[in-house]
Amino acid sequence: MKLFDVYSLFEIEPVKGEGCYVYDKAGTKYLDFYGGHAVISIGHAHPHYVQKISEQVSNLGFYSNSVENSLQQELADKLGELSCCEKYQLFLCNSGAEANENALKLASFHNGKTKVISFKKSFHGRTSAAVNVTDKSAIQAPINQLFEKEFHEWNNIDTVRASLTKGDVCAVIIEGIQGIGGIHIAETSFLEELSRLCKEHHAVLILDEIQSGYVRSGYFFSYQHAMIEPDIISMAKGMGNGFPIGGILIHPKFEASKGLLGTTFGGNHLACAAGIAVLDVIQAEGLRENAKAVGDYFIKKLQQVEGVKEVRGMGLMIGLDLGFPVKELRKKMLYQAQIFTGSSSDPNVLRLLPPLTIGKEEVDIFMEAFRKVLPLFLAA
């Protein structure tokens, strides 16, 4: 049987990971400055993470949501404390796309509307409703285009205000920091006015923190640089350090009823063990503080490099606009310097999403390699 050929692959197969490094079958060591799309939050094969999952699978790997699972409440309690979102309610699922599906569904249940505002360059997932509010028509099949949506300019409150004033908007969905779109930060004033307008016009504000959450920005959720209280917050990626888990935090104004939302695998015992381990390590090792400190150090270093058009980001979520397509530069960094980096929907932007455990030593290794590789393309 052939694999369905939908991925462009590097000719490297990692077989082992440790901390901020992965190793291929030949034993070659690669520095990971991409974390598999920001998934690796606490580093590869973290001992506490391995222990928690191993212990759990040796006892009980799975049972359905038809029975009590105290691990779900333990995860909710730890998450509420670390995120300062204690009053929210937690619904667990399996992925970021599923988190956004449930967020949009819950919003429509809440106010009975169907129109959604999203933003240009947004990415919210590949499933039915989530992909309909993703600004990438190539991955939207006709069946996905189920409801009216609008894509507004980033940080432009005027057009959003005009649309919300009509009173027919179900929800506004926005990334705290656009990831795939090329690392664009939502301005504080924009988020605060957006929140006010959503309340005024009875639209649900959904903060997509799937890539930018879990202390990647130096805040637990990246929107927390603004004084707002979203209605729903979606999470995934760094939540499980590689184990599939996602979720939404739901404002207490939303009332639950039996069967309103549901999932077979969401919140299973192994997923909860992974999620609890991640939160344990974030707290014990001060990874929020590390993301901010190392991120600030990294951004300053990058801003000093001649030839970089623009450095954007917050914490350890960084984008470099190089003014030329980064595809070949990424290959040079990978095959010659043994460093993984990421791309974005903007072909000129290099995306950097290392594990939150990364240190200044690894940043210096990256900078040395980057300074050697970049001139090869500037001279071309």
TORDO-66251 format. One line per field, with one value per residue (C-alpha): residue number from 1; x, y, z; residue in three letters. Coordinates in Angstrom, 2 decimals. Each point is the difference from the previous one (the first is absolute). Last residue first. Layout:
TORDO-66251
i NUM;... $
X X;... $
Y Y;... $
Z Z;... $
aa ALA;... $
//
This chain:
TORDO-66251
i 380;379;378;377;376;375;374;373;372;371;370;369;368;367;366;365;364;363;362;361;360;359;358;357;356;355;354;353;352;351;350;349;348;347;346;345;344;343;342;341;340;339;338;337;336;335;334;333;332;331;330;329;328;327;326;325;324;323;322;321;320;319;318;317;316;315;314;313;312;311;310;309;308;307;306;305;304;303;302;301;300;299;298;297;296;295;294;293;292;291;290;289;288;287;286;285;284;283;282;281;280;279;278;277;276;275;274;273;272;271;270;269;268;267;266;265;264;263;262;261;260;259;258;257;256;255;254;253;252;251;250;249;248;247;246;245;244;243;242;241;240;239;238;237;236;235;234;233;232;231;230;229;228;227;226;225;224;223;222;221;220;219;218;217;216;215;214;213;212;211;210;209;208;207;206;205;204;203;202;201;200;199;198;197;196;195;194;193;192;191;190;189;188;187;186;185;184;183;182;181;180;179;178;177;176;175;174;173;172;171;170;169;168;167;166;165;164;163;162;161;160;159;158;157;156;155;154;153;152;151;150;149;148;147;146;145;144;143;142;141;140;139;138;137;136;135;134;133;132;131;130;129;128;127;126;125;124;123;122;121;120;119;118;117;116;115;114;113;112;111;110;109;108;107;106;105;104;103;102;101;100;99;98;97;96;95;94;93;92;91;90;89;88;87;86;85;84;83;82;81;80;79;78;77;76;75;74;73;72;71;70;69;68;67;66;65;64;63;62;61;60;59;58;57;56;55;54;53;52;51;50;49;48;47;46;45;44;43;42;41;40;39;38;37;36;35;34;33;32;31;30;29;28;27;26;25;24;23;22;21;20;19;18;17;16;15;14;13;12;11;10;9;8;7;6;5;4;3;2;1 $
X 22.99;2.09;-2.79;-0.48;3.52;0.13;-2.73;1.85;2.94;-1.97;-2.68;2.53;1.47;-3.46;-1.33;2.90;-0.47;-3.69;0.98;2.23;-2.70;-2.29;-2.85;-2.43;-2.99;0.69;0.83;-2.58;1.85;-1.84;1.94;-2.09;0.51;-2.42;-2.86;-2.18;2.65;3.25;1.78;3.53;1.94;3.76;2.64;2.29;0.50;-3.16;-2.43;1.22;0.73;-3.47;-1.60;1.96;-1.39;-3.61;0.46;-1.43;1.46;-0.59;1.37;-3.07;1.01;-2.78;0.25;-2.14;2.41;-0.98;-1.76;0.45;1.06;3.47;0.08;2.15;2.90;2.99;2.31;-0.58;-0.42;-3.76;0.65;2.09;-2.64;-2.71;2.00;0.68;-3.67;-1.06;2.49;-1.44;-3.66;0.01;2.06;-2.47;-2.85;2.19;0.58;1.28;-2.52;-2.99;0.48;1.12;-3.17;-2.16;1.53;-0.37;-3.69;-0.63;1.79;-1.91;-3.22;0.69;0.72;-3.24;-2.26;-1.08;-1.18;-0.07;-3.70;-1.18;-3.01;-1.64;-3.62;-0.58;-1.07;-0.40;2.63;-0.73;2.17;0.34;2.77;2.46;1.18;3.60;0.36;2.05;2.63;1.99;2.06;3.25;2.87;0.79;-3.66;-1.14;2.72;-2.26;-3.60;-2.02;-3.18;-1.16;-3.73;-1.81;3.17;0.69;2.04;2.68;2.63;3.45;-2.05;-0.81;3.16;-1.28;2.32;1.98;3.62;-1.28;0.40;-1.53;-2.59;-1.63;1.23;-0.57;-3.50;-0.77;-3.03;-1.92;-3.73;-2.13;-3.71;-2.19;-2.67;0.43;1.27;1.99;1.70;0.72;1.72;2.16;1.03;0.85;2.31;1.52;0.78;1.45;2.35;1.16;-0.42;3.49;0.93;2.21;-0.13;-3.54;0.86;0.24;-2.26;0.43;-3.07;-1.77;-3.47;-3.53;-2.90;-3.33;-3.69;-0.13;-3.45;-0.18;0.78;2.33;2.36;0.87;0.78;2.02;2.05;0.75;1.17;1.98;2.83;2.59;0.18;-2.18;-3.35;-1.06;-3.77;-2.07;-3.37;-0.77;0.56;2.99;1.60;-1.96;1.54;3.48;2.10;3.74;0.81;-2.17;2.48;-1.24;-1.29;-3.60;-1.41;2.92;-1.25;-3.59;0.88;3.37;3.33;0.91;-0.11;2.48;-0.30;1.85;-2.91;-2.22;-3.17;-3.56;-2.69;-3.66;-2.17;-2.25;-2.02;1.69;1.41;-0.38;1.91;2.83;0.08;0.39;2.77;1.91;-0.61;1.44;2.85;1.01;-0.37;2.43;2.40;-0.01;-1.40;-2.81;-0.38;-2.67;1.10;-2.12;1.34;0.13;3.58;1.42;3.22;1.89;2.03;-2.87;-2.66;2.30;0.90;-3.66;-1.17;2.74;-0.90;-3.69;0.72;2.23;-3.00;-1.60;-3.60;-1.67;-1.95;2.86;1.63;2.84;3.60;3.60;-0.54;2.69;3.19;-1.13;-0.11;3.42;1.64;-1.76;1.06;3.56;0.58;-1.28;2.17;3.07;-0.52;0.12;0.26;-0.29;-2.67;-2.05;0.43;-3.12;1.18;-0.39;2.29;2.18;1.35;3.43;1.11;3.77;0.83;2.38;1.00;-0.28;-0.43;-3.68;-0.60;0.45;-2.12;1.15;-1.60;-0.41;0.60;-1.60;0.47;-0.94;0.03;-0.36;1.62;-0.64;-2.20;-3.57;-2.71;-3.23;-3.20;0.95;-2.61;2.25;0.20;-1.24 $
Y 35.79;2.01;0.14;-3.74;-1.12;2.82;-1.79;-3.30;1.10;2.41;-2.68;-2.59;2.27;1.21;-3.54;-0.98;3.23;-0.80;-3.47;1.56;2.54;-2.84;-1.99;-1.54;1.57;-2.27;2.00;1.84;1.99;0.92;1.25;2.44;0.70;-2.67;1.56;-3.02;-0.87;-1.96;-1.71;-0.71;-3.20;0.37;-2.45;2.78;-1.45;-2.04;1.93;3.58;-0.40;-1.46;2.88;2.44;-1.72;0.52;3.50;1.97;3.55;3.11;-1.68;0.44;-1.82;-1.35;-0.82;-1.85;-0.61;3.11;2.48;0.38;1.93;0.63;2.00;0.30;-2.14;0.95;1.10;-2.00;2.20;-0.55;-3.75;0.41;2.22;-2.55;-2.85;1.79;1.03;-3.59;-1.39;2.18;-0.31;-3.71;-0.65;1.88;-2.11;-3.10;0.38;-3.55;-1.23;1.84;-0.88;-3.49;-0.74;1.51;-2.33;-3.02;0.78;0.13;-3.29;-1.74;1.53;-1.37;-3.44;-0.09;1.23;3.65;-0.17;-3.52;-0.50;3.60;2.05;3.40;0.86;-3.61;0.87;3.74;2.61;3.66;2.71;3.13;-1.87;0.68;-3.13;-1.16;-2.20;-3.14;-1.92;-3.18;-2.20;-0.96;2.02;2.32;-0.27;3.63;1.29;-0.61;0.41;2.92;1.99;2.86;0.85;3.13;2.05;2.16;3.06;2.23;-0.56;-1.61;-3.07;-0.70;-2.13;-2.61;-1.11;3.18;-0.28;-0.56;-3.79;-0.15;-2.69;2.05;1.38;-3.12;-1.01;3.33;0.73;2.63;-0.28;3.10;-0.81;2.70;1.75;3.42;1.92;-2.95;-0.55;3.73;0.10;-3.02;1.47;3.29;-1.80;-2.22;2.95;2.11;-2.83;-0.66;-3.54;-1.28;-1.20;-3.07;-1.00;-1.17;-3.48;1.48;3.00;1.19;0.21;-1.84;1.31;-1.33;2.47;-1.67;-0.11;3.24;1.23;3.25;2.38;1.91;-2.98;0.63;3.70;-0.67;-2.64;2.43;2.67;-2.31;-0.64;-2.06;-2.61;0.75;-1.76;-3.39;-0.43;-3.14;-1.31;-3.63;-3.48;0.43;-3.28;-2.08;2.00;-1.12;2.58;-0.80;2.21;2.83;0.85;2.62;-2.42;0.68;-2.82;-2.17;0.07;-0.80;-3.21;-1.17;1.42;2.33;3.61;1.79;3.74;1.86;2.47;0.05;-1.69;1.19;-2.67;-0.01;-2.78;1.41;-1.82;1.85;-2.74;-3.03;1.93;0.78;-3.62;-1.22;2.50;-1.04;-3.69;0.24;2.13;-2.70;-2.65;1.89;0.35;-3.70;-2.77;1.30;1.29;2.42;2.24;2.59;3.49;1.44;-1.07;1.84;1.18;-2.22;-1.86;-0.48;-0.89;-2.46;-1.76;-0.31;-1.11;-2.65;-1.38;0.05;-2.01;-2.40;-0.77;-1.99;-1.02;-2.25;0.56;2.11;-3.15;-2.08;0.11;-0.71;-1.58;-1.22;-0.52;2.80;2.39;-0.83;0.32;3.31;1.53;-1.33;1.20;3.48;0.18;-1.12;2.48;-2.08;3.01;3.43;1.63;1.62;-2.27;0.80;3.34;-1.28;-3.04;1.74;2.51;0.99;-3.61;-0.48;-3.09;-2.85;-2.59;-3.54;-1.67;-0.66;3.67;1.80;2.77;2.82;2.56;-2.45;-3.52;-1.44;-3.28;-1.47;3.09;-0.92;2.45;0.42;3.06;-0.72;1.81;-1.49;-0.95;-3.37;-2.43;-2.80;-2.95;-3.50 $
Z -5.07;2.48;2.57;-0.36;0.89;2.56;2.07;0.52;2.14;2.21;0.41;1.20;2.66;1.02;0.46;2.24;1.97;0.47;1.23;2.68;0.87;1.06;-1.52;2.51;-1.74;-2.97;-3.13;-2.12;-2.68;-3.21;-3.05;-2.03;-3.71;-1.24;2.01;0.80;2.57;0.20;2.86;1.24;0.78;0.52;-1.28;-1.30;-3.49;-0.66;2.19;-0.19;-3.71;-0.58;1.89;-2.16;-3.09;1.06;1.43;-2.93;0.04;2.13;3.11;2.19;3.17;2.23;3.69;2.53;2.88;1.95;-2.28;-3.70;-3.04;-1.44;-3.24;-3.15;1.20;-2.14;2.79;3.16;3.08;0.20;0.27;3.14;1.60;-0.86;1.55;3.29;0.33;-0.78;2.52;2.76;-0.98;-0.73;3.14;2.20;-1.38;0.28;3.74;0.39;2.57;-1.50;-3.66;1.07;1.98;-2.76;-2.58;2.30;0.55;-3.75;-0.63;2.80;-1.34;-3.47;1.42;2.00;-2.77;-0.06;-3.62;-1.44;-0.61;-0.17;1.08;0.12;0.88;1.10;3.54;0.43;0.77;0.58;-1.58;2.19;1.84;-2.86;-1.81;-0.22;-3.04;-0.44;-1.84;0.44;-2.29;1.82;-1.41;2.90;1.15;0.28;-2.31;-3.04;1.35;1.35;-0.77;2.22;0.17;1.21;0.16;3.08;-0.95;1.49;-2.69;0.44;0.89;-3.66;-0.21;2.40;2.80;-0.62;-1.15;-3.53;0.06;3.48;-0.91;-2.75;-3.33;-2.10;1.06;1.61;-2.19;1.95;-0.69;0.64;-0.16;-1.53;2.06;-1.66;3.02;1.34;-3.34;-0.26;3.38;-0.79;-3.35;1.71;2.43;-2.66;-2.29;2.82;0.98;-3.56;-1.36;-0.77;-3.50;-0.29;-3.72;-0.80;1.27;3.47;0.45;3.57;2.23;-2.79;-0.77;-0.25;0.06;0.57;-0.91;-1.97;-1.07;1.99;-2.88;2.37;-0.02;-3.66;0.40;3.13;-1.78;-2.84;2.46;2.31;-2.45;1.94;-2.81;-3.01;0.03;-1.34;0.00;0.47;-1.09;0.73;-1.42;-2.28;1.06;-2.53;-2.86;1.15;1.81;-0.05;-2.99;1.37;2.74;2.44;2.63;1.08;-2.17;1.12;3.58;-0.98;-1.89;1.23;-1.19;2.87;1.18;-2.27;-0.59;-2.77;-0.24;3.04;1.26;0.50;0.20;-1.13;1.47;2.74;2.67;2.88;2.21;-2.26;-2.66;2.43;1.15;-3.58;-0.69;3.12;-0.68;-3.49;1.36;2.47;-2.69;-2.21;2.90;0.78;2.20;2.23;3.55;1.23;2.86;1.83;0.78;3.54;0.58;-3.03;1.66;-2.50;2.62;2.45;-2.56;-1.73;3.25;1.02;-3.44;-0.25;3.42;-1.00;-3.15;1.94;2.24;-2.81;0.75;-2.56;-3.24;-1.35;-1.36;1.35;-0.98;0.95;3.39;2.40;-2.01;-2.31;2.94;1.41;-3.41;-0.73;3.33;-0.23;-3.57;0.89;3.12;-1.97;-2.89;-3.19;-2.33;1.57;2.17;-2.77;-3.00;-2.01;-1.41;-3.61;0.53;2.56;-2.52;1.28;0.50;-0.02;-2.02;0.96;-2.58;1.42;-3.39;0.68;0.82;3.33;1.52;2.27;2.33;2.88;-1.28;-3.10;-1.82;-3.37;-2.20;-3.68;-2.40;-3.72;0.55;-0.99;-1.95;1.32;-1.86;-1.54;1.29;1.24;-2.32;0.87 $
aa ALA;ALA;LEU;PHE;LEU;PRO;LEU;VAL;LYS;ARG;PHE;ALA;GLU;MET;PHE;ILE;ASP;VAL;GLU;GLU;LYS;GLY;ILE;THR;LEU;PRO;PRO;LEU;LEU;ARG;LEU;VAL;ASN;PRO;ASP;SER;SER;SER;GLY;THR;PHE;ILE;GLN;ALA;GLN;TYR;LEU;MET;LYS;LYS;ARG;LEU;GLU;LYS;VAL;PRO;PHE;GLY;LEU;ASP;LEU;GLY;ILE;MET;LEU;GLY;MET;GLY;ARG;VAL;GLU;LYS;VAL;GLY;GLU;VAL;GLN;GLN;LEU;LYS;LYS;ILE;PHE;TYR;ASP;GLY;VAL;ALA;LYS;ALA;ASN;GLU;ARG;LEU;GLY;GLU;ALA;GLN;ILE;VAL;ASP;LEU;VAL;ALA;ILE;GLY;ALA;ALA;CYS;ALA;LEU;HIS;ASN;GLY;GLY;PHE;THR;THR;GLY;LEU;LEU;GLY;LYS;SER;ALA;GLU;PHE;LYS;PRO;HIS;ILE;LEU;ILE;GLY;GLY;ILE;PRO;PHE;GLY;ASN;GLY;MET;GLY;LYS;ALA;MET;SER;ILE;ILE;ASP;PRO;GLU;ILE;MET;ALA;HIS;GLN;TYR;SER;PHE;PHE;TYR;GLY;SER;ARG;VAL;TYR;GLY;SER;GLN;ILE;GLU;ASP;LEU;ILE;LEU;VAL;ALA;HIS;HIS;GLU;LYS;CYS;LEU;ARG;SER;LEU;GLU;GLU;LEU;PHE;SER;THR;GLU;ALA;ILE;HIS;ILE;GLY;GLY;ILE;GLY;GLN;ILE;GLY;GLU;ILE;ILE;VAL;ALA;CYS;VAL;ASP;GLY;LYS;THR;LEU;SER;ALA;ARG;VAL;THR;ASP;ILE;ASN;ASN;TRP;GLU;HIS;PHE;GLU;LYS;GLU;PHE;LEU;GLN;ASN;ILE;PRO;ALA;GLN;ILE;ALA;SER;LYS;ASP;THR;VAL;ASN;VAL;ALA;ALA;SER;THR;ARG;GLY;HIS;PHE;SER;LYS;LYS;PHE;SER;ILE;VAL;LYS;THR;LYS;GLY;ASN;HIS;PHE;SER;ALA;LEU;LYS;LEU;ALA;ASN;GLU;ASN;ALA;GLU;ALA;GLY;SER;ASN;CYS;LEU;PHE;LEU;GLN;TYR;LYS;GLU;CYS;CYS;SER;LEU;GLU;GLY;LEU;LYS;ASP;ALA;LEU;GLU;GLN;GLN;LEU;SER;ASN;GLU;VAL;SER;ASN;SER;TYR;PHE;GLY;LEU;ASN;SER;VAL;GLN;GLU;SER;ILE;LYS;GLN;VAL;TYR;HIS;PRO;HIS;ALA;HIS;GLY;ILE;SER;ILE;VAL;ALA;HIS;GLY;GLY;TYR;PHE;ASP;LEU;TYR;LYS;THR;GLY;ALA;LYS;ASP;TYR;VAL;TYR;CYS;GLY;GLU;GLY;LYS;VAL;PRO;GLU;ILE;GLU;PHE;LEU;SER;TYR;VAL;ASP;PHE;LEU;LYS;MET $
//
